[in-house]
Amino acid sequence: MIKDSLGIVSLNGDKSSAQTISLKIKSGSLGFSTPSAGSQVLSIPLASKTDTGLISPNDQIINGTKTLLRSPIINTLSPGSVVFIGNNDSLAENNNTFFWDKNYNRLGIGMHPDTTLEINSGTIDKSGLRFKNLTNESKVNDPSALAIGVNKTGDVVRTNGAPVYYNSSGNILNPQVQKIIVDSILGSSVSDTMTIYLPSIGLTKIIDVQLNVKIQVADGPYGAVANIVDWSPYNTSYIKVRINEFFYTTSGGLLNLGSLTKGGTITLPQTYTILGSNGFDPKPYTIYYRVEGY
């Protein structure tokens, strides 16, 4: 470099009126050029995918990682915008469908939110929320899991997923019923009792058992009642029942057959005849049962 009283007169030792010097930075060119005699212009290339250089106010593609020490200010975006990649791989916003309320820390999808997370599907009776791998056929793997629902404003709340049970004093039974077994079983035995084996679903206590029975015959005035003969709250493997079968000569009336034996009759004014020993007779029947517990 050669200087005089006027400043730099040469960068490469040449004092002629036309001088050029180039500095290579990667594949780009940083240099001085002489557009006219006696003047030098510093030429710096624009940055590109291959060259290091200046950032241009025009459209520009730059390769490599850029680290910003401060957040960039993008004047074209509105406050509260949740920025995403839109058309042509550019930053975009849509505050009508995706909005962050920075004052209250709320996220709205399909609307501006009034609570922490609010979703508006835009369609009546559609929540707009889906759990892809959780459906009505999914198994309940956590016995402590409870039900949720929505109130009249759409807020998600805890709700009772099972009936609330009270005792004779009006106190709520605790724990509540969490599991219910509902099924049926066919039978036509002449033995005194029939055993209903319960499925293994993790019951620890039975709270209630309900029975109903129907004689499976197409004709004849036959009826039946079912009685539990062996059941305790902590026996969750099986229950034993007895079926009392009878027929009646006229319809109507109520009858308790617990103490009657085979061949016995009772007249209310209707006449009932007990058919089987302890109420059993070899006719096909179906027992419908409901077992509630936790």
C-alpha positions in Angstrom: 0.0 0.0 0.0 1.4 3.5 -1.0 0.0 6.7 0.4 0.7 10.3 -0.2 -0.8 13.6 1.1 -4.0 12.8 -0.7 -4.4 9.4 0.8 -4.0 5.9 -0.7 -2.6 6.0 -4.2 -1.8 2.3 -4.7 -2.8 -1.0 -3.2 -0.5 -3.2 -5.3 2.5 -1.0 -5.8 1.3 0.3 -9.2 0.8 4.1 -9.3 -0.9 4.1 -12.7 -4.3 5.7 -13.0 -6.0 2.4 -13.6 -5.5 -0.2 -10.8 -7.4 -3.4 -9.9 -6.9 -5.6 -6.8 -9.0 -8.7 -6.0 -9.3 -10.5 -2.6 -10.7 -14.0 -2.8 -13.2 -15.1 -0.1 -14.3 -18.7 -0.8 -15.7 -18.5 -4.3 -16.9 -14.9 -4.1 -14.7 -12.0 -5.1 -14.0 -9.0 -2.9 -12.0 -6.4 -4.8 -11.3 -2.9 -6.1 -12.1 -2.0 -9.6 -11.5 1.2 -11.6 -14.5 2.4 -13.5 -12.7 5.6 -14.5 -9.2 6.9 -14.3 -8.2 8.2 -10.8 -11.1 6.6 -8.8 -11.3 3.2 -7.2 -14.5 1.4 -6.2 -14.7 -1.4 -3.6 -16.6 -4.2 -5.1 -18.3 -6.7 -2.6 -20.4 -9.5 -4.0 -23.9 -10.3 -2.7 -24.2 -13.4 -0.5 -25.6 -16.5 -2.3 -25.7 -20.3 -1.9 -22.1 -20.4 -3.0 -20.6 -17.0 -2.2 -20.0 -15.1 1.0 -21.0 -11.5 0.7 -23.6 -8.8 1.4 -27.2 -9.2 2.5 -29.4 -7.7 -0.3 -32.7 -5.9 0.2 -33.9 -7.9 -2.9 -34.8 -11.6 -3.1 -31.8 -13.6 -2.1 -31.0 -17.3 -1.4 -28.3 -17.9 1.3 -26.8 -21.2 2.2 -25.4 -22.2 5.6 -26.4 -21.6 9.2 -26.9 -18.0 10.4 -26.8 -17.2 14.1 -28.7 -14.1 15.3 -27.7 -12.7 18.7 -31.0 -10.8 18.9 -34.5 -11.7 17.7 -35.2 -10.4 14.2 -37.9 -7.8 13.8 -40.3 -8.7 10.9 -42.5 -5.7 10.2 -44.9 -7.6 8.0 -46.3 -9.8 10.9 -48.9 -8.8 13.4 -48.5 -9.1 17.2 -49.8 -12.4 18.5 -49.1 -14.2 15.2 -48.0 -17.9 15.4 -45.5 -18.0 12.5 -45.4 -21.0 10.2 -43.9 -21.8 6.8 -46.4 -20.8 4.1 -46.5 -20.6 0.4 -43.1 -20.5 -1.4 -41.4 -21.6 1.9 -41.9 -18.1 3.3 -42.9 -17.1 6.9 -46.6 -16.7 7.2 -49.4 -16.0 9.7 -53.2 -16.5 9.9 -54.6 -14.8 13.0 -58.1 -15.9 12.3 -57.3 -19.6 12.7 -54.1 -19.7 14.8 -53.4 -17.0 17.4 -51.3 -16.5 20.5 -52.6 -14.0 23.1 -49.3 -12.7 24.5 -51.0 -10.7 27.2 -52.8 -13.6 28.8 -50.7 -16.6 27.6 -53.6 -18.2 25.6 -53.6 -20.1 22.4 -56.6 -20.1 20.1 -57.2 -22.4 17.2 -59.9 -21.2 14.9 -60.6 -18.1 17.1 -59.1 -15.6 19.5 -59.0 -17.5 22.8 -60.8 -16.6 26.1 -59.1 -19.5 28.0 -55.7 -21.2 28.1 -56.4 -23.3 25.0 -59.6 -22.8 23.0 -60.6 -24.5 19.8 -63.4 -23.5 17.4 -64.0 -26.1 14.7 -66.4 -23.9 12.8 -69.0 -26.6 12.8 -71.8 -27.2 15.3 -71.4 -30.4 17.4 -67.9 -30.9 16.1 -65.1 -30.5 18.7 -62.3 -30.2 16.3 -60.1 -32.3 18.6 -59.1 -35.8 17.8 -56.9 -38.4 19.5 -55.7 -40.6 16.6 -54.7 -43.6 18.7 -57.5 -43.3 21.4 -60.9 -44.5 20.3 -64.1 -46.0 21.8 -62.5 -49.4 21.2 -59.4 -48.6 23.3 -58.9 -50.6 26.4 -59.0 -49.0 29.8 -55.5 -49.7 31.1 -55.6 -47.4 34.2 -58.3 -48.5 36.8 -58.0 -45.0 38.4 -59.0 -43.2 35.2 -62.2 -41.2 35.5 -64.5 -39.7 32.9 -64.4 -36.1 31.5 -67.1 -34.2 29.7 -68.1 -30.7 28.7 -70.3 -28.1 30.4 -72.8 -25.8 28.7 -70.1 -23.3 27.6 -67.8 -26.1 26.2 -65.3 -26.2 29.1 -63.8 -29.6 29.6 -64.6 -30.8 33.2 -64.5 -33.9 35.3 -67.8 -35.7 35.4 -69.3 -38.8 37.0 -68.7 -41.7 34.6 -70.8 -44.1 36.7 -73.9 -43.9 38.9 -73.5 -42.4 42.3 -74.6 -44.9 45.0 -76.1 -43.9 48.4 -76.8 -46.0 51.5 -80.0 -45.8 53.6 -78.6 -42.8 55.5 -78.1 -40.8 52.3 -74.3 -41.1 52.4 -72.4 -41.7 49.2 -70.7 -45.1 49.1 -67.0 -44.8 48.6 -65.4 -46.2 46.5 -68.0 -45.9 43.8 -68.9 -48.6 41.2 -66.2 -48.6 38.5 -66.8 -51.9 36.7 -70.1 -53.5 35.6 -70.4 -57.1 34.2 -73.5 -57.6 32.1 -74.1 -60.9 30.4 -76.4 -64.0 30.1 -76.0 -67.7 30.4 -78.1 -70.6 29.2 -79.2 -73.5 31.4 -81.6 -76.5 31.7 -80.2 -78.4 34.7 -82.2 -80.2 37.2 -79.6 -79.7 39.9 -80.4 -77.4 42.9 -78.0 -74.6 41.9 -76.2 -73.1 39.0 -72.8 -71.5 39.1 -72.1 -68.3 37.1 -68.4 -67.8 36.7 -67.4 -64.1 36.5 -64.7 -62.9 34.1 -61.3 -61.8 35.5 -61.5 -58.0 35.2 -59.7 -57.1 38.4 -62.7 -56.8 40.6 -61.8 -56.4 44.3 -65.3 -56.1 45.7 -68.9 -56.7 44.5 -71.4 -54.1 45.5 -74.6 -55.4 43.9 -75.9 -58.4 41.9 -79.1 -58.3 39.8 -80.7 -61.3 38.2 -83.5 -62.0 35.7 -84.5 -65.3 34.1 -86.7 -66.3 31.1 -88.0 -69.8 30.3 -87.1 -70.5 26.7 -90.4 -72.3 25.5 -92.7 -71.3 22.8 -96.0 -72.4 24.4 -97.5 -72.9 27.8 -97.9 -70.5 30.7 -94.5 -71.0 32.2 -92.6 -68.5 34.3 -89.5 -68.5 36.6 -87.7 -66.4 39.3 -84.0 -66.4 40.2 -82.6 -66.4 43.7 -79.0 -66.0 44.8 -77.8 -68.8 47.0 -74.1 -68.1 47.3 -72.5 -64.7 47.0 -70.3 -62.5 49.2 -68.8 -59.1 48.4 -65.2 -60.3 48.3 -65.9 -63.5 46.3 -65.3 -62.0 42.8 -64.9 -65.4 41.0 -68.4 -66.7 40.9 -72.0 -66.5 42.1 -74.5 -69.4 42.6 -78.2 -69.0 41.8 -81.3 -71.2 42.0 -84.1 -71.0 39.4 -87.7 -71.5 40.6 -89.9 -72.5 37.7 -93.7 -72.6 37.7 -96.7 -72.5 35.5 -100.1 -70.9 36.2 -103.6 -71.6 35.1 -104.6 -68.0 34.7 -102.3 -65.0 34.1 -101.6 -62.2 36.5 -100.6 -61.8 40.2 -97.4 -61.9 42.1 -95.9 -65.1 43.7 -92.9 -65.9 46.0 -91.9 -69.5 45.4 -88.9 -69.7 47.8 -90.4 -72.2 50.3 -92.5 -74.3 47.9 -91.4 -77.8 46.7 -92.1 -79.9 43.6 -95.8 -80.6 43.1 -96.9 -77.9 45.4 -99.7 -75.5 44.4 -100.9 -72.1 45.5 -104.2 -70.3 44.7 -104.4 -66.5 44.9 -107.3 -66.7 43.1 -105.0 -68.0 40.3 -103.6 -71.5 40.6 -99.8 -71.9 40.4 -98.1 -75.3 40.3 -94.4 -75.8 41.2 -92.7 -78.1 38.7 -89.2 -78.9 39.9 -87.3 -79.9 43.0 -86.4 -76.6 44.7 -88.1 -75.0 41.7 -86.0 -76.8 39.0 -87.4 -78.5 36.0 -85.5 -79.6 32.9 -86.7 -76.7 30.6 -84.2 -74.5 28.8 -83.9 -71.0 30.4 -81.7 -67.9 30.1 -80.3 -66.1 33.2 -79.5 -62.4 32.6 -77.2 -61.0 35.2 -75.6 -57.7 36.1 -72.7 -57.5 38.6 -71.5 -54.1 39.9 -68.3 -53.5 41.8 -64.8 -52.0 41.9 
